[in-house]
Amino acid sequence: MSKKEVLILCTGNSCRSIMAEALINARLGDCVKAQSSGVRASGQVNPTAQALLERKGIWRPEYHSKVIERVIDTPFDLVVTVCDHAKETCPMFPKAVKTIHVGFEDPSGKAEAEYEKTYALIEEELLPVIKQELCQ
């Protein structure tokens, strides 16, 4: 069985979408390949988010902030927006693709505990949705 492809889309692609990409690949990697991008990518991964993923043992060197144009032609099975701005500005993909929204508050610039909370929420709320959508 080939893996399904999911895109996690955010505004800056520096924090929430990177955490979601890493969690999906770590926990559901047997059936799903996750990528992330931003509608206005910042070009850098949030250092606190990266440190958290490293502590959790799921950071990969290939994770980086990238613009939507880098992945727009990928034949995704599902696109998930994780912030309201990305939901409102989600581009049209060349091939029709199911798009859903599972939003999370941006922990950027907040205490480290907020990153932990966002990580836990992504694990609790997003992973079951991805599993139900793509791992059946």
Protein Blocks (a to p, Z undefined) as FASTA:
>chain_A
ZZdddddddfkopmmmmmmmmmmmmmmmmmpccddddfbdghiacfklmmmmmmnopacf
klccddfklmmmpccfbdcdfbfklmmmoccdfbacdddddddddfehiafklmmmmmmm
mmmmmmmmmmmmmmZZ
